[in-house]
Amino acid sequence: MQCSYCYLRQAKYNQTRTDSCLNYTLEVIQQACSIRRLGGSCLFNLVGDGETLLPKEIVDLIEVLVQEGHYVNVLTNGTISDRMRELVERLQGIGKADHICFHLSLHYVELKRKKLLKKFFENVKYVQSQGISFHIKTVLGREFNEELAKELRTICKEEIGAYPQVGIARQDNPDGTFSICTEMGIDEYFRMGDKFESQMFELDKKEFNKKRDEFCYAGKWCFMLNLTTGSCWECLSNASNSFNFYENIYELPLEAVGKRCNRNYCSCTNFQAWGG
C-alpha cells in the first residue's frame, strides 16, 4: 500500500520485505518480557515496519507474550486473512483469546485502489464473530474531501454498523515543524473529521501542535521496544536513555522523560490517553 500519510514513506524508510523479524530466540524474548521482570501484566502495542502480520514468527511471538500474561494490541491493515485466522485459532486453543485486540487500520483509498475492501470487512466480521476485541481507525489523508469522507461513513455503517475512529494525517516537515497532510483548509478539515463522531479525532485535535510541559512518565510507565533487535528507548520522540532490553535481564534501567522532552509537539496521544 502507498498511503500518502504513511510516516515510513515520509521518512523515506527503506522497507525490504523479509520472512523473518526476530534476531533473538523466543525463549530469550519470553525471559526478558517476563511478568516478574516487568512488574506485572503489560499491554504490548505491536506495530511492524509495514504490515505487522507478515513475518513468519509473528503468531509464535504473540503466543509467547500472552502466555506470559500480557495483552497484545496488533496493528494490521486487516487483509492478511490466513494469518489473522491462525492467530485467533491459536489463542482460542490456549484459552487466551481475551488477551488480544486487533487495531484494524482502514486505509480506505488504498483498499479501494487494490480492490481489498471486501476482504477487509470480511475479516472484521470474522474477528467480531469470534468475540475478539477490535477497533477500526482510518486516517484522513491528503486525498480526502467531504464527498469521500461521506462515502467512507456510509460504507462503514452498512458493513459494521458504526463509524470508524479517525486520526489526523500528520506531515513531518524538514524544519522540524508539523502540519496536517491535507489540501483543505484546517477548519474545513476539522469539520470533515468531526462528522465521524470520533473520540480519537477529538484527542488528536486537542493535542496537535501543542507543547506539553507536565512531567512525562514515558520511559518509566511505558516505553518503546524493538522486539527484533532489543533496542529500548523512552518514546516516539526521545531516546536519551537507550539500552538493549535483552542484554541483562536482571536489570531494567527505565527512566522517565520528565521535563526534558526534546520535541515541540507530543505525538504520543495513545500514551496520553492511558495516563502516561
C-alpha positions in Angstrom: 0.0 0.0 0.0 1.2 3.5 -0.7 -0.7 5.7 1.7 0.1 9.4 1.4 0.2 9.9 5.2 2.5 7.0 6.0 5.2 8.1 8.4 7.6 5.4 7.0 7.2 6.9 3.5 7.7 10.4 4.8 10.9 9.3 6.4 12.0 7.6 3.1 12.3 4.4 5.1 13.7 1.5 3.1 11.1 -1.2 3.5 12.5 -4.6 2.4 10.1 -7.4 2.8 11.5 -10.3 4.8 10.0 -13.5 6.1 11.8 -13.2 9.4 11.5 -10.5 12.0 13.5 -11.7 15.1 17.2 -11.7 15.8 16.7 -13.4 19.2 15.0 -16.6 20.1 11.5 -16.7 21.5 12.9 -18.1 24.8 15.2 -15.0 25.2 12.2 -12.7 24.4 9.9 -14.5 26.9 12.5 -14.3 29.6 13.2 -10.7 29.0 9.5 -9.9 28.9 8.5 -11.9 32.0 5.9 -10.5 34.3 8.4 -10.8 37.2 10.9 -8.6 35.4 8.3 -6.0 34.2 6.4 -6.0 37.5 3.1 -7.2 36.2 0.9 -7.7 33.1 1.6 -5.2 30.3 0.0 -4.1 27.1 2.2 -4.6 24.1 1.1 -2.4 21.2 2.6 -4.4 18.3 3.5 -2.4 15.2 5.6 -3.6 12.3 7.8 -1.8 9.8 4.9 -2.1 7.3 2.3 -4.8 7.8 2.7 -6.4 11.3 1.3 -9.8 10.4 3.7 -10.6 7.5 6.7 -12.1 9.4 6.6 -15.9 9.9 7.3 -15.8 13.7 4.6 -13.2 14.5 1.9 -15.7 15.7 4.5 -17.6 17.8 5.7 -14.2 19.3 2.2 -13.1 20.2 1.5 -16.5 21.8 4.7 -16.2 23.9 3.6 -12.8 25.2 0.1 -13.7 26.1 1.2 -17.0 27.7 3.4 -14.9 29.9 0.2 -13.0 31.0 0.5 -9.9 28.8 -2.1 -8.3 26.5 -1.3 -7.5 22.8 -2.8 -4.9 20.6 -1.9 -5.8 17.0 -1.9 -3.1 14.3 -2.8 -4.6 11.0 -4.3 -3.5 7.6 -6.8 -6.3 8.0 -6.1 -8.1 4.7 -3.8 -10.9 5.8 -6.7 -13.4 6.2 -4.9 -16.6 6.9 -2.5 -15.1 9.5 -5.4 -13.4 11.3 -7.3 -16.7 11.5 -4.2 -18.6 12.6 -3.7 -16.2 15.4 -7.3 -16.2 16.6 -7.4 -20.0 16.5 -4.1 -20.4 18.3 -5.1 -18.1 21.1 -8.5 -19.7 21.4 -6.8 -23.1 21.7 -4.8 -21.9 24.7 -7.7 -20.0 26.3 -6.1 -16.6 25.7 -8.3 -15.0 23.1 -9.3 -12.3 25.5 -5.7 -11.2 25.6 -5.6 -9.8 22.1 -7.1 -6.8 20.4 -6.9 -6.1 16.6 -6.2 -2.4 15.7 -7.6 -2.6 12.1 -6.2 0.3 10.0 -8.8 1.2 7.4 -6.6 2.5 4.6 -9.7 3.4 2.6 -8.2 4.9 -0.5 -5.6 2.2 -0.9 -8.0 -0.6 -0.2 -10.3 0.7 -2.9 -7.5 1.0 -5.3 -6.3 -2.6 -4.7 -9.8 -4.0 -4.6 -9.4 -5.2 -1.0 -12.3 -3.5 0.7 -14.4 -6.7 0.6 -11.6 -8.7 2.2 -11.1 -6.1 4.9 -14.7 -6.1 6.0 -14.9 -9.9 5.8 -12.0 -10.1 8.2 -13.6 -7.5 10.5 -16.8 -9.6 10.6 -14.8 -12.8 11.3 -13.0 -11.2 14.2 -16.3 -9.9 15.6 -17.9 -13.4 15.2 -15.2 -14.9 17.3 -15.7 -12.5 20.1 -12.3 -10.9 19.7 -11.7 -7.3 20.7 -11.0 -4.9 17.9 -11.3 -1.3 16.8 -11.2 0.3 13.4 -9.3 3.5 12.6 -8.8 5.5 9.5 -6.6 8.5 8.8 -7.9 11.4 6.8 -5.1 11.8 4.3 -4.4 14.2 1.5 -6.9 12.5 -0.8 -9.9 13.1 1.5 -12.6 15.6 0.8 -16.2 15.9 2.1 -17.6 13.5 -0.6 -15.0 10.8 0.1 -15.5 11.1 3.8 -19.3 10.7 3.4 -18.7 7.7 1.2 -16.5 6.1 3.9 -19.0 6.8 6.7 -21.8 5.3 4.6 -19.9 2.0 3.8 -18.8 1.6 7.4 -22.4 2.0 8.6 -23.6 -0.5 6.1 -20.8 -3.1 6.8 -20.2 -2.8 10.5 -23.0 -0.6 11.9 -20.7 2.2 13.1 -18.2 4.9 12.0 -14.5 4.2 12.3 -12.3 6.1 14.7 -10.4 8.8 12.9 -6.9 10.2 13.1 -5.2 13.4 11.8 -2.9 12.8 8.9 0.3 14.4 10.2 3.0 15.8 8.0 6.5 15.9 9.5 8.2 18.8 7.9 12.0 19.0 7.2 12.4 22.0 9.5 11.0 20.0 12.5 7.6 21.6 12.4 4.3 19.7 11.9 1.3 20.3 9.6 -1.7 18.4 8.5 -1.4 16.4 5.4 -4.4 17.8 3.5 -5.3 20.0 0.6 -8.2 21.6 2.6 -8.2 24.5 5.0 -7.7 23.5 8.6 -11.1 24.5 9.7 -12.7 22.6 6.8 -10.6 19.6 7.6 -11.7 19.6 11.2 -15.3 19.9 10.2 -14.9 16.9 7.9 -13.4 14.9 10.7 -16.0 16.0 13.3 -18.7 14.2 11.3 -17.2 10.8 12.2 -18.0 11.5 15.9 -14.6 10.0 16.9 -13.2 10.4 20.4 -9.7 9.8 18.9 -10.1 12.6 16.5 -11.1 14.9 19.4 -8.0 13.9 21.2 -5.8 14.5 18.2 -7.3 17.9 17.6 -6.8 18.9 21.2 -3.1 17.8 21.3 -2.0 18.7 17.7 1.0 21.1 17.8 0.5 21.7 21.5 3.7 21.7 23.6 3.3 19.8 26.8 5.1 20.9 29.9 3.9 18.5 32.5 6.2 15.8 34.0 6.1 12.9 31.5 6.3 9.3 32.6 7.1 7.9 29.2 10.2 5.8 29.6 9.1 4.6 33.0 5.5 3.6 32.8 5.6 2.9 29.1 8.4 2.7 26.5 9.4 1.7 23.0 10.9 -1.7 22.4 12.2 -3.1 19.1 11.5 -6.8 19.6 13.8 -7.7 16.7 17.0 -6.1 18.0 16.2 -5.5 21.6 16.7 -1.7 21.4 14.7 0.1 24.0 14.1 3.8 24.5 11.6 6.2 26.1 9.0 7.2 23.4 8.5 8.1 19.8 10.4 11.4 20.3 13.0 10.7 22.9 15.9 8.3 23.0 18.3 9.7 25.6 18.1 6.5 27.8 18.6 3.8 25.2 19.7 0.3 26.1 19.4 -3.3 24.9 16.4 -4.9 26.5 17.8 -8.4 26.1 21.4 -8.0 27.3 20.9 -8.0 31.1 17.6 -9.4 32.2 18.4 -8.8 35.8 18.3 -5.1 35.4 15.7 -2.8 33.8 17.1 0.8 33.7 13.9 2.6 32.9 13.9 6.3 33.2 11.1 8.8 32.7 11.4 11.6 30.2 10.3 14.0 32.9 10.7 17.6 31.8 13.3 17.0 29.2 11.2 16.2 26.1 13.1 17.4 23.0 10.0 17.8 20.8 7.8 20.8 20.3 4.7 18.6 19.9 3.8 15.4 21.6 2.6 12.9 19.1 2.2 10.1 21.7 -1.5 10.6 22.1 -2.1 7.0 22.9 0.3 7.3 25.9 -1.5 10.4 27.0 -4.9 8.7 26.8 -3.6 5.9 29.0 -2.3 8.4 31.6 1.4 8.5 30.6 
